[in-house]
């Protein structure tokens, strides 16, 4: 009976090479994820009156509020500034993750 070769995967050597490549890619992906998780992103709002730091996990790791922006009669503005700074920091984190994943998978058409 004739042995079929399905797209180059019929031989054991090709399969072993494919497995090694997959393991290497998995290791690179894990290392990249660890670096991204350890990274810190900072953003501010209100001309720097409110600043937020987040980790790549993402978790808020710090909030700085300039005392000049604390107005008991305008709590809503402070809330808006905090929200804006957090959202900007999250956006930066997401952009960094997306860029790193796309560097890992060139030619995959924005898989990540």
VEXDREN-2710 file (C-alpha; in Angstrom, 1 decimal):
% VEXDREN-2710
k/r/px/py/pz
1/UNK/0.0/0.0/0.0
2/UNK/1.3/3.4/-0.9
3/UNK/2.2/5.8/1.9
4/UNK/0.7/9.3/1.5
5/UNK/2.5/12.4/2.4
6/UNK/0.0/15.0/3.6
7/UNK/1.5/18.4/2.9
8/UNK/4.9/17.5/4.1
9/UNK/3.8/16.0/7.4
10/UNK/4.2/12.4/6.5
11/UNK/7.8/12.1/7.6
12/UNK/8.7/11.9/11.2
13/UNK/11.5/14.5/10.8
14/UNK/9.1/17.2/9.6
15/UNK/6.8/16.5/12.6
16/UNK/9.7/16.7/15.1
17/UNK/10.8/20.0/13.5
18/UNK/7.3/21.4/13.7
19/UNK/7.0/20.4/17.4
20/UNK/10.3/22.1/18.2
21/UNK/9.2/25.2/16.4
22/UNK/5.9/25.1/18.3
23/UNK/7.7/24.7/21.7
24/UNK/10.0/27.6/20.9
25/UNK/7.1/29.8/19.9
26/UNK/5.3/28.8/23.1
27/UNK/8.3/29.7/25.2
28/UNK/8.7/33.0/23.4
29/UNK/5.0/33.7/24.0
30/UNK/5.3/33.0/27.7
31/UNK/8.4/35.2/28.0
32/UNK/6.7/38.0/26.2
33/UNK/3.6/37.7/28.4
34/UNK/5.8/37.8/31.6
35/UNK/7.5/41.0/30.3
36/UNK/4.1/42.5/29.5
37/UNK/2.7/41.6/32.9
38/UNK/5.8/43.2/34.6
39/UNK/5.6/46.4/32.6
40/UNK/4.2/49.5/34.1
41/UNK/2.1/52.1/32.2
42/UNK/1.4/55.6/33.3
43/UNK/-1.2/58.1/32.1
44/UNK/-2.4/61.5/33.3
45/UNK/-5.5/63.7/32.9
46/UNK/-6.3/67.3/33.5
47/UNK/-2.8/68.5/32.5
48/UNK/-1.1/66.1/34.9
49/UNK/-3.4/66.9/37.8
50/UNK/-4.3/63.2/38.1
51/UNK/-1.8/60.5/37.3
52/UNK/-2.4/56.7/37.3
53/UNK/0.0/53.8/37.0
54/UNK/-1.1/50.3/36.1
55/UNK/0.8/47.0/35.7
56/UNK/0.4/44.9/32.6
57/UNK/-1.9/42.5/34.4
58/UNK/-3.7/45.1/34.5
59/UNK/-3.9/46.3/38.1
60/UNK/-3.8/49.9/39.3
61/UNK/-0.5/50.3/41.1
62/UNK/-0.6/54.0/41.9
63/UNK/-2.8/57.1/41.8
64/UNK/-1.4/60.6/42.3
65/UNK/-3.8/63.5/42.7
66/UNK/-2.6/67.1/42.8
67/UNK/-4.2/68.8/45.9
68/UNK/-5.2/71.7/43.7
69/UNK/-7.7/69.6/41.8
70/UNK/-9.5/68.5/45.0
71/UNK/-12.6/70.7/45.2
72/UNK/-15.3/69.4/47.5
73/UNK/-17.8/71.3/45.5
74/UNK/-16.8/69.6/42.2
75/UNK/-16.2/65.9/43.1
76/UNK/-17.5/64.9/39.6
77/UNK/-14.6/66.6/37.9
78/UNK/-12.1/64.7/40.0
79/UNK/-13.9/61.4/39.3
80/UNK/-13.9/62.2/35.6
81/UNK/-10.1/62.9/35.7
82/UNK/-9.4/59.6/37.5
83/UNK/-11.5/57.7/35.1
84/UNK/-9.9/59.3/32.1
85/UNK/-6.4/58.6/33.4
86/UNK/-7.2/55.0/34.2
87/UNK/-8.7/54.4/30.8
88/UNK/-5.7/56.0/29.0
89/UNK/-3.3/53.8/31.0
90/UNK/-5.4/50.7/30.1
91/UNK/-5.3/51.8/26.5
92/UNK/-1.5/52.1/26.6
93/UNK/-1.2/48.7/28.1
94/UNK/-3.5/47.1/25.5
95/UNK/-1.6/48.8/22.7
96/UNK/1.7/47.4/24.0
97/UNK/0.4/43.9/24.3
98/UNK/-1.1/44.0/20.8
99/UNK/2.2/45.3/19.4
100/UNK/4.2/42.6/21.2
101/UNK/1.9/39.8/20.0
102/UNK/1.9/41.1/16.4
103/UNK/5.7/41.1/16.5
104/UNK/5.6/37.5/17.6
105/UNK/3.4/36.5/14.7
106/UNK/4.5/38.5/11.6
107/UNK/2.5/37.7/8.5
108/UNK/-0.5/36.3/10.4
109/UNK/-2.6/39.3/9.5
110/UNK/-3.1/40.8/13.0
111/UNK/-4.0/37.4/14.6
112/UNK/-3.7/39.0/18.0
END
